[in-house]
Amino acid sequence: MQFKDVIGQQSVKSQLVKMVQQNRLSHALLFLGKEGSGALPLALAFAQYIVCTSAKTSKFIEPSPSSPRGEGRGEDSCGSCPACIKANQLIHPDIHFSFPVITKKPGESPVSANYIREWREFVDGNPYGNVYDWLQFITAENKQGNITAKECEEINHILNLKSFESGYKILIMWMPEFLGKEGNKLLKLIEEPPPDTLFIFVAEDENVILPTILSRTQLVKILALTDEEIEKALITQGKVENNKAKQIAGVSEGNYRDALQMLQHAEENWQG
């Protein structure tokens, strides 16, 4: 995903790009935004921007061999280099994902890797979805999703390995609110990460995140979308008629997921 594919959030996009261009990238970021604001799409676009090997355009200065790593980079990933193609498909070997999962077999401690195919399909079709949508997608029914102690052990192992292709190893943890006291297993890794390791925590409610993790991250606050941004997205991405898009945007309260839900229900009622 590229920044241009993310609805609105221009100030956050600029903030993230400057972090890289000015070599001020913290090793642990907390993308904090309410449901439907686009925190996960922003995290995906940022990870792709970091691993992109051609993140510059003709209007930006070409970096010299002695330039700092961020200097000369454009304001978005190129979208076409091999790294971008892999990142867009969620198969880049240096971008790892962690998210709430359920047990597949009795007695087994679930990890995100067990659900990576479902995760790719879910994100491709519903990047603004919430955790309820995700758990329904994996047919959790009444089961509670969790990020387990075994998952934390896996993260420790993976991030201590060398990167495969990119200069960075990136972990995107979606909904760290589902990480209980097991998250303390990650503290040493967050405090003293291997070189060029980046944690991106994507959350909705900071009050539910472990304080020990919260205190070790740099906050990237993501505001609710404006009515105008939702309206434009419904028209350009959803091919919605202008008046209907304006009506839905006006009652969506900055939540693009809700806007899509209302659109779907309106279409179902019309067909019914």
N, C-alpha and C positions, 0 to 999 in steps of 0.2 A: 504494500500500500504506500502511496506517495502522499505528501502533505496536501497536494491539490485535490486528493480524493476525500479528504476529511472536511466535514461541514464546518464552516466558520472558524472560530478560534485563532484568528490571525495573530493576536498578540502573543499567544502561547507558542505558536509556530515560530515566530520571530525570536522569542526568548530561547527556545531550544536550539535553533540554528546558531544563535550567537554563542551559546555555550560551547559548541563545537568549533566555530570559527575562531573564537578567542581562547581556545584551550582552557576553558573553565568548567569542564564536564566533571561533575561529582560522580563518585562511584556508586551512590545509592540515591535514587530519586523516587519520590512518591507522587504519582499522578493522581490527584484527588479531585473527583468530579461526580456530581450526582448522576443517577441513572439517566441515560439518553443524552448525555452531554458530549460524548465522544472520547472519553478517556482512553479506552482500549484502542480505537483507531489511531489516536495520536501516538500511543506507545508503539504500535506496529509501524507507523510511518517514520517515527524517530529511529527505531532500530534499523529500518531499511536505509535511512539516510546515513547512519553511522557506518554500515558495512558496504555501502555503495562505493564502487571503485571509480566512478566518473561523476561525482556530485558537483558538477560545475557546468556552466553554459558559457556561450560566447561573450555574454555581458559581464562576466566575472574574470578577474585577473588569474591567469594561469600560475599555479605555484611553481616556484623554482625548486631545484633539488634540495636547497638548504632551508626552504620555508618550513615554519612550524606545521604540524600535521593538519590543523584546521584551516590554515590560511589558504585563500583561493577557492574554497569550496562554495558551491552555489547554494541556493536557498531551498533546494529540494533534491531528492535522489533522482538519478537519471531515468529509472524505470526500465532500462533496457540492457544493462550490463548483466553478466551471469549472476552476480551477487544479488542484484535487485530482483531478477526473475525468481531466484530461489527464495528470497525473503518474502516476495509477494505470494508465493505458494506455501509459505510457512514450512519450508524444508531446508532453510539455510542451516548448515551444521554448527554454526556458532551462535545461533539465536535459539534459546531454549525457553520452554513454557511450563508454567506451573499453575494449576487451577483446581477448584474443588471437584472431587470425584467420589464415586461410590464403589463399594466392594462388588467385584464381578463374581467371585467365588467365595463361599463360606470359609472363614478362617484366613483369608488372604488380605494382606494390607495393600490397599489400592495406591497406585501412583499415576501421575498424569500420562506417563508414557503408554500406559494401557489404553488410553483414550485419544491418542494423538490423531488418528484418522478422523474420529468424530469431531474433534476440536477444529481441525482444518475445514471440515465441511460446515460446521456451525458458524465459524468466523466468516467464511466466504459468503454465506447466505444471510447472516444476521449480525454484523459487526457491532450494532448498537443494542444488541440483546442484553438482558440482565441474567442474573444467576438462576432465576426461576426458569427462564427460557432454556438455559443450558441444561439444567437438571431434567427438564421435561424432554429435551432432545435426546438425552442418553437413557430415557425411560427409567428415571430414578423412582418414579411414583412417590411413595411417602418416605423414601430414604433420605437421610441428611447428607449433604455433600461435605467433604472435609479435605484439608490439606494435611496429610499424615506425617508422623515421625519418620516413616520410611522414605517419604517424599523428600524430607529435609536431608536425610542421609544421601539420597541420590543427588540432590543439588550440590551438597558438599563435594561429592566425588566428581561430578561433571565439571564443576567450575574450577577444580584444581588440576584438570587436564589442560594441555596446551590447546590453543585455538587451531582450527583446521585451515581456514582460508582467510579470515578477517584478522585485523589487528586486535579486535575486541572479542571477548566472550560476553554474551548478553543473556540475562535471565529476565523474562517478563512474567511476573507473578500477578495473576488476575484474581481479585477478591481475597487479599490477605486477611480479611475479616474472618475467613474460615480456617485460619491458622491459629490453633490454640497454643498452649504452653510449649508444644513441640517446636514452635518457632524459635525458642531459645537455642536450639541446636545450630541455628544459622548465625548467631550473634558474632562469634569469632570470625566467621567468614566475611560478614559485613564490615566488622571493625578492621580486619587486616586481610583484605581481599588480595588474591594474586594480581600481578600487574595487568592492566587493561581489562579489568572485569567490571561490568556494569549491571547493577540491579535496577530494574524498573518495577516498582510496586504500583498496581492500578487498583484504586479503591474508591468506595463511595462514602464510607463513614469512618472517619479517623478515630471516633470514640470506641470502636470495637477492635481496633488494631492493637497488638501487644505494645505497651508503652516502650519496652526495651528496643523494639524495632523502629517505632515511630520516631524516637529521639535520635536515631542514627541515619535518618534520611533527609534529603533536601526536598522541600515541598514545591511542587509545581501545581498551582491551583487552577482548576479548569471550571470556568463559569458555565451556567446554563446558556443554551443557545438562545438567540433572539428570535422573535416571531418572523422577522424578515429572513433570517438565515434558514429557518425551517421551511418557510414558504418557498424560497428559492430552490432548496434541495428537493422538495416534493415535485416542483415543476420540472427541474432539470434531470433529476435522477429517477423520480417516480412517474414522470410523464403525466402529472396530475393537472387537470384543468385549473386555470388561474384562480377563479373565484372559490372553488372547493379547497385549493391549497391554502388560500388566505384564511378561510374559515377554520380549517383544521389547525393551522399554525397558531391562530388566535386563542385556542383553548388547550394547547398542548403543554403550556407552562414550561417551555424550554426543553422539553423531553422529546427527542426525535423518535425514540422507541414508541412512546405513547401516540405520536403523530401517525406512525405506520400502523399501529394497532387500530386507531380510529378509522384510518383509510380502509383497512381490510374489512372492518365491521360494516362500514358504509357500503362497500362493494357487495358484501354478502347479503345485506338487507335489500339492496337494489336487485340482485339476482334472484333473491327469494320472493 
